[in-house]
């Protein structure tokens, strides 16, 4: 099948008619740039993509193209924006079963990442490289491919700690992170 010759770009707060219903585009961040979720107020449904998952936190990591990005801030801010939706919204995630309890899930994800930030900040009492820090957050990950994901997530947490002024980054060739 050939690529389409044209497309319709969607952006935050655009309205799309699907199945006779109006859906509002809600872009999220952290997992993927400008990831689109769709909300239908009339149906009380959020097609959440990977922004909100029922049992796990989506992958929120730093990529090689933006080493100083703060995707964890983007993720948490995007989730905070979803709090404007009614608590009883039915969430249709990309992975797992549909669920109710959007606000509670946002709270659980925020608490999870706050705990991870605290753990990492405490570990940085002794200066660590990002690779060493990934062993703190993901001690059971030993294989190469999962270690790359663990490193990306660890960098997202380290960059958030640096942005909050809780940890400092020093060194150029092999940066180390330490508590302030």
C-alpha positions in Angstrom: 0.0 0.0 0.0 1.5 3.4 -0.9 2.0 6.2 1.5 -0.9 8.7 1.7 -0.4 11.8 -0.5 -1.7 14.0 2.3 -2.7 13.9 5.9 -4.6 16.0 8.5 -2.3 17.2 11.2 -3.8 17.3 14.7 -2.7 19.4 17.7 -3.8 20.1 21.3 -7.5 21.0 21.6 -8.4 20.2 18.0 -11.8 18.7 17.6 -12.3 15.6 15.5 -15.6 13.9 14.5 -15.4 10.1 14.9 -18.4 7.9 14.8 -20.7 10.8 15.1 -19.0 12.0 18.3 -16.8 15.0 18.9 -13.3 14.1 20.3 -10.8 16.6 21.7 -7.1 16.1 21.0 -5.1 16.1 24.2 -1.3 15.9 23.5 0.8 14.3 26.1 4.5 14.3 26.7 7.2 12.2 28.3 6.6 8.8 26.7 6.6 10.3 23.1 6.7 13.9 21.9 3.2 15.2 21.2 1.5 11.9 21.7 -2.2 12.3 21.0 -4.9 11.1 23.3 -8.5 11.6 22.4 -11.3 12.6 24.9 -15.0 12.4 24.2 -16.9 14.4 26.9 -20.3 13.1 25.7 -19.2 9.5 26.1 -17.0 10.1 29.1 -14.1 8.2 27.4 -10.4 9.0 27.1 -8.3 7.0 24.5 -5.1 7.5 26.5 -2.5 5.9 24.2 0.5 5.2 26.4 0.1 8.3 28.6 -1.8 6.5 31.3 -1.5 2.7 31.7 -3.5 0.7 34.2 -0.7 -1.3 35.9 2.7 0.1 34.9 4.3 3.4 34.3 4.9 4.0 30.6 8.5 4.3 29.5 9.7 7.8 30.2 13.3 8.1 29.0 15.9 10.4 27.6 17.0 9.7 24.0 20.4 10.2 22.4 19.1 13.1 20.3 18.1 15.2 23.3 20.5 14.3 26.2 19.4 17.2 28.4 15.7 16.8 27.9 13.3 16.6 30.8 10.7 14.1 29.7 9.7 13.2 33.3 8.5 16.9 33.8 6.6 16.6 30.5 5.0 13.3 31.6 4.0 14.6 35.0 2.7 17.9 33.6 0.7 16.1 30.9 -0.8 13.9 33.5 -1.7 16.9 35.7 -3.5 18.3 32.7 -5.6 15.2 32.4 -6.9 15.9 36.0 -9.2 18.4 34.3 -11.2 15.5 33.0 -13.9 14.0 35.2 -12.6 11.4 37.7 -15.1 8.8 36.4 -13.7 9.0 32.8 -13.4 5.6 31.2 -9.7 5.2 30.2 -8.8 3.1 27.2 -5.1 2.6 27.3 -2.8 1.2 24.6 -1.8 -1.7 26.8 -3.9 -3.5 29.4 -7.6 -3.4 30.2 -9.9 -0.3 30.1 -10.3 1.2 33.6 -12.0 3.8 35.8 -10.2 5.9 38.3 -8.2 8.4 36.2 -7.4 10.7 39.1 -6.3 7.9 41.3 -4.1 6.5 38.6 -2.5 9.9 38.0 -1.8 10.1 41.8 -0.2 6.6 41.8 2.0 7.5 38.9 3.1 10.8 40.5 3.9 9.0 43.8 5.8 6.3 42.0 8.0 8.8 40.2 8.4 10.9 43.4 9.7 7.7 45.2 12.1 7.0 42.3 13.4 10.5 42.5 13.9 10.3 46.2 15.7 6.9 45.9 18.0 8.3 43.2 18.7 11.6 45.1 19.7 9.6 48.1 22.0 7.3 46.1 23.7 10.4 44.7 25.2 11.1 48.1 28.1 9.3 46.5 28.7 10.7 43.0 27.4 8.3 40.3 27.5 8.0 36.6 24.2 7.6 34.8 25.1 3.9 34.2 25.8 3.4 37.9 22.6 5.2 38.8 20.6 2.9 36.5 21.8 0.0 38.7 20.2 1.7 41.7 16.8 2.1 40.0 16.9 -1.2 38.0 19.1 -3.6 40.0 17.8 -6.7 38.3 18.3 -5.6 34.7 21.5 -7.2 33.3 20.9 -7.7 29.6 22.0 -5.1 27.0 18.7 -4.1 25.5 16.7 -3.7 28.7 19.8 -1.9 30.2 19.5 0.7 27.5 15.8 1.4 28.5 16.8 1.5 32.1 19.6 4.0 31.3 17.1 6.2 29.4 14.6 6.2 32.3 17.4 6.8 34.8 18.6 9.8 32.8 15.0 11.2 32.8 15.0 11.0 36.6 18.5 12.5 36.8 17.6 15.3 34.5 14.5 16.1 36.6 16.6 16.1 39.8 19.1 18.5 38.1 16.3 20.8 36.9 14.8 20.8 40.5 18.3 21.7 41.9 18.4 18.5 44.0 21.3 17.0 42.2 24.2 18.5 40.3 25.9 17.2 37.1 29.6 17.6 36.8 32.2 16.4 34.3 32.0 16.4 30.5 33.3 13.2 29.1 31.7 11.0 31.8 29.3 13.1 33.8 28.7 12.3 37.5 25.6 13.2 39.5 25.8 14.1 43.1 23.5 15.6 45.8 23.7 19.3 46.4 
